[in-house]
Amino acid sequence: VCTQQERLLCQSLPKNLLFQLLGLSIATLSTVTHYGLHFTLISNISLESNSYRVIHHAAFYFGICLSMTLILAALLSSAATVQESQCLTAMGFFCFALAFCGLIPAACWRYTHGTEVENSMMDVYDLVYEEVRRNASSFRRQELTAIHEAFLCCGKRSPFGDTANVERKTCPSGQVHDVGQDCLREIQNFLKKHMDFVSMLLGITIGFTV
């Protein structure tokens, strides 16, 4: 026959494992966002005046702190159940409260400033593209080529015309012309999918935290 303590442990274990899994998922997503090819490429190219680099680093550190808080809360809850400690229970609830206070602003920021991330990434592409179009240095051409290869796109629709020369120099060899032509749209689509996944993970975590 299970004791009351063992029953409490059996009931709390799945929840604590779930929060640890959510914490690891947030840490993984933050790491992918920070070190992923698409994001690091744009971050390295962006100017200091562009807000993307700040957002890129802030999102990583915030995500890691949030994931560690969730994992710590789950571990404290498990330890509190085993030892029947009110102190550990209070610490666990405090960590959950901290995580909740971080999740709500993150979710709000995602919906109120989502376009800021999108615009800053496209601004980086516009800057590099226009400098190459004006016959800038070969270094900028290498950066533009790297963007085309990463996002599997080729050029953009420019009101100034004269884009074929840029695309010949920077598009991956063997890529069919007019396939994935507009890089601005490809960047938008890529970021939308990523941000939708972020929103889903934040929503799930907020729901279970409550």
C-alpha positions in Angstrom: 0.0 0.0 0.0 1.4 3.4 -1.0 1.9 6.0 1.7 0.4 9.5 1.3 3.9 10.8 0.5 4.4 8.3 -2.2 1.0 9.1 -3.7 1.8 12.8 -3.7 5.2 12.1 -5.4 3.5 9.9 -8.1 1.0 12.7 -8.7 3.5 15.5 -8.9 6.2 13.6 -10.9 4.4 13.9 -14.3 3.8 17.6 -13.9 7.4 18.2 -12.8 8.7 16.2 -15.7 6.5 18.3 -18.0 7.9 21.5 -16.7 11.4 20.2 -17.1 10.6 19.3 -20.7 9.1 22.7 -21.4 12.2 24.3 -19.9 14.5 22.2 -22.1 12.3 23.1 -25.1 12.6 26.8 -24.4 16.4 26.5 -24.0 16.6 24.5 -27.2 14.6 27.1 -29.1 16.6 29.9 -27.7 19.9 28.2 -28.7 18.6 27.5 -32.2 17.5 31.1 -32.5 20.8 32.4 -31.3 23.2 30.1 -33.2 21.0 29.1 -36.2 22.5 29.9 -39.6 19.8 32.3 -40.7 19.8 34.4 -37.5 23.5 34.6 -37.0 24.0 35.5 -40.6 21.7 38.5 -40.3 23.1 39.4 -36.9 26.7 39.5 -38.1 25.8 41.6 -41.1 23.5 44.1 -39.3 24.8 47.5 -38.4 25.0 48.7 -34.8 22.1 51.2 -35.6 19.9 48.2 -36.5 17.8 46.9 -33.6 18.1 43.3 -34.7 21.4 42.5 -33.1 20.1 43.7 -29.7 16.9 41.7 -30.1 18.9 38.6 -31.2 21.1 38.6 -28.0 18.3 39.6 -25.6 16.0 36.8 -26.8 18.7 34.2 -26.2 19.6 35.3 -22.7 15.9 35.8 -21.7 15.0 32.3 -23.1 17.9 30.6 -21.2 17.0 32.4 -17.9 13.3 31.4 -18.4 14.1 27.8 -19.1 16.4 27.5 -16.0 13.7 29.1 -13.8 11.2 26.5 -15.0 13.6 23.6 -14.5 14.6 24.9 -11.1 10.9 25.3 -10.1 10.2 21.7 -11.1 13.2 20.3 -9.2 12.2 22.3 -6.1 8.7 21.0 -6.3 9.9 17.4 -6.5 12.3 17.9 -3.6 9.5 19.6 -1.5 7.2 16.7 -2.1 9.8 14.1 -1.1 11.0 16.0 2.0 7.6 17.6 2.9 9.4 20.9 3.2 7.4 24.1 3.4 10.5 26.1 2.6 11.2 24.2 -0.6 7.5 24.4 -1.5 7.6 28.2 -1.1 10.8 28.4 -3.2 9.2 26.3 -5.9 6.1 28.6 -6.1 8.4 31.6 -6.1 10.2 30.2 -9.2 6.9 29.5 -10.9 5.8 33.1 -10.1 9.0 34.4 -11.6 8.6 32.3 -14.7 5.0 33.5 -15.1 6.0 37.1 -14.7 8.5 36.5 -17.5 6.2 34.5 -19.8 3.4 37.2 -19.9 5.6 40.1 -21.1 7.4 37.8 -23.6 4.0 36.8 -25.1 2.9 40.4 -25.2 6.1 41.5 -26.8 5.8 38.8 -29.4 2.4 40.2 -30.5 3.2 44.0 -30.2 6.8 44.0 -31.6 6.7 41.0 -34.0 6.9 43.3 -37.0 9.9 45.0 -35.5 12.0 41.8 -35.8 10.7 41.2 -39.4 11.4 44.8 -40.5 14.9 44.8 -39.0 15.8 41.6 -40.8 14.5 42.9 -44.1 16.3 46.2 -43.5 19.6 44.3 -43.3 18.9 42.6 -46.6 17.9 45.9 -48.3 21.1 47.5 -47.1 23.4 44.8 -48.4 21.4 44.4 -51.7 21.5 48.1 -52.5 25.2 48.4 -51.7 25.9 45.5 -54.1 23.6 47.1 -56.7 25.7 50.3 -56.5 28.9 48.2 -57.1 30.1 48.1 -53.6 33.0 46.0 -52.3 33.3 42.3 -53.0 32.8 41.7 -49.2 29.2 42.9 -49.5 28.7 40.6 -52.5 29.9 37.6 -50.4 27.4 38.6 -47.6 24.5 38.8 -50.1 25.5 35.5 -51.6 25.5 33.9 -48.2 22.0 35.3 -47.5 20.7 33.9 -50.8 22.2 30.5 -50.0 20.8 30.4 -46.5 17.2 31.5 -47.4 17.2 29.7 -50.8 16.1 32.9 -52.5 17.4 35.1 -55.3 17.2 38.9 -55.4 14.2 41.1 -54.8 11.8 43.3 -56.7 13.4 46.7 -56.9 11.7 49.9 -58.1 15.1 51.0 -59.5 15.4 48.1 -61.9 18.8 46.8 -63.0 18.6 43.8 -60.7 19.6 41.1 -63.1 23.3 41.9 -62.8 23.1 41.7 -59.0 21.4 38.3 -59.1 23.9 36.9 -61.6 26.8 37.7 -59.2 25.2 36.6 -56.0 22.6 33.9 -56.6 23.7 30.3 -56.1 24.9 28.6 -59.2 22.4 26.4 -60.8 19.4 28.1 -59.2 16.6 28.6 -61.6 15.8 32.2 -62.3 12.5 33.5 -60.8 12.3 30.5 -58.4 12.1 32.0 -54.9 12.9 35.3 -56.5 11.8 37.7 -53.8 14.1 37.3 -50.8 12.1 39.8 -48.7 9.1 37.4 -49.0 11.2 34.4 -48.2 12.6 36.1 -45.0 9.0 37.0 -44.0 7.8 33.5 -44.5 10.8 32.0 -42.6 10.4 34.4 -39.7 6.6 33.9 -39.5 7.0 30.1 -39.2 9.6 30.6 -36.4 7.5 33.1 -34.5 4.4 30.9 -34.8 6.4 28.1 -33.1 7.6 30.6 -30.4 4.0 31.7 -29.8 2.8 28.1 -29.5 5.5 27.2 -27.0 4.9 30.3 -24.9 1.1 29.6 -24.9 1.5 26.0 -23.8 4.0 27.0 -21.1 1.7 29.8 -19.8 -1.2 27.4 -19.7 0.6 24.8 -17.7 2.2 27.3 -15.4 -1.2 28.7 -14.5 
